[in-house]
């Protein structure tokens, strides 16, 4: 659920993985690995994602479906 949520948020913002990676100050490959679930998302990055997308970490983590 977590990985689908960050992909959906990125796509809803009409951003590419490369653009999102630049915002998060990481490589496109690292960001891609977050979306694919191949790499754990550090807490600091999770918080930045929530702030950027104006949502909660609970939504990103799949604890709630309310954006």
N, C-alpha and C positions, 0 to 999 in steps of 0.2 A: 504494500500500500504506500509506504513512504516514497519509494522510488517512482511510482506512478504519479504521486502528488507533485513531486518537484518537476517532473516532466510536463505535467498538465499546466502547472503555474507558469513555467517558462514559455510553453507554446501559447498560452492565453495572453502573455505579454508580447507575443510576436518577436521573440528573441531566439537567436541560434545558440547552440551550445557554446560556441566560441565567444559570443557576446556575453553570455552569462558567466563564463569562466573569467573573462576580463573584469567583470564587476566584482567577482569574488576573489580576484587576484590569484588565480590558479590556472593551470593549463587546460586546454579543451579536453585532453585525454583524461585528466583527473576528474573534471566535471562529468564527462561521459561515464566514467566508472561509478560515480555517485548515482547517476540515473539508472544504470544497469544493475546496481546492487553489488558491484564487484569491489567496492571500497566503502568503508564506514565513513559517514559524514561527521567530521569533528563538530563538537558542540558550538564553537565559535562560528563555523560556517552555517550551521543550522539556524542560529540566531540571526545571522546576516540575511539568509534566505527569507526568513519570516518577516524581518523588517522591510526588505526590498519589496516583497510581494504583498505587504500590508495584511499579513495573516498571522496565525499563531503557530508556535512550534507544535502544539497539540494537533493541529490540522495536518501539518507536514508529516508528523509521526504516525498519523492514522488513528489517533485517540478519539478524534471527533471528525465528523464529516462537514461541520460548519466552518466555512471559510472565514 
